[in-house]
Amino acid sequence: MTKTITFNELRRIKDQLPDGSMQQIANKLELNVETVRNYFGGSNYNKGESIGIHIEQGPGGGIVTLDDTTILDLAREIAGSK
């Protein structure tokens, strides 16, 4: 399911995650942890992949379109901000 949010909102959700959450999400989805970090705006493409995130520059960090919200949904569940 496609979802559009602001980049700042995506980072806010990421910042609410407890230590180890990126690895927990990666393990659950059988992804490289760097791929999960890239989903939240990271840019380590040597070890991780870009996975369905499209950023359009603008105010408030810009607009982010997510092709698949599975990682976001897990992050919200872990952060308790569903």
N, C-alpha and C positions, 0 to 999 in steps of 0.2 A: 504494500500500500504506500503510495507516495504521500509525503508530508512536507509542508513548507513552514519553516520557523526562522527566527533571526539567528545569526551567528552567535550573538551575545547570549541568547537563550540556550543554545547548544552547549556553549562553554560553561554557563551557569550550572546546567545539569551535570556536566563532567566534573566541575569543581565540588559538587555536593557528594561525590562518590567517596567512600572510605578507601583507604590504602588497600591495594591488592584487587580492586574491582575490575580494572582493565584485564588483568590476567584471568580473573574469574569468568568474565564475559567471553574472553578468547577461548578458554577451556570448554565452556558450555557449548559454544558454537563451532568448535574445532577450527579456529582461526589463529593466525599469528597475532600476538599481542600488539605488534606495531600496526597491523591492519586496523585493529580496534582504536588505537590512538589516532590513526589517520582519519578515522570516521569523525572524531571529535576535533578535527582541525590540525592534527599533526602533519608532518611532511617527511617522514622517513620512508621513502619509497624503495630504498635499497633492501630493507628487510621486510617491509609490509607493502600492502597494495592499497590502491584507492578503491573504495567499495561503495559505489552508489551515492556519492555526495557531490553536489554541484553548488558552488558558491558564486553569488553575484554581488559584487562590491556595492556598498551603499551605506547610508547612515546606520548607526547602531551595530556596526560590524558587517552589515549586508544581510542578504537573504540566502538561506540554505535550503535547497530542495533535496530531500532524502528519498531515494528510490525504494528503499526497504527500511522499515522502522524497527526491525527486530532488535538491533543493538540498542537503539534509543529506548525501546520498551523495557528491555532488561535493565538498562541503566536507571531508568525511572523507578523500576521496582526495587532495585537495590538501594537507591537514594531515598525511597519512600515519598517521592513526589509525583505519584501517578495521578 
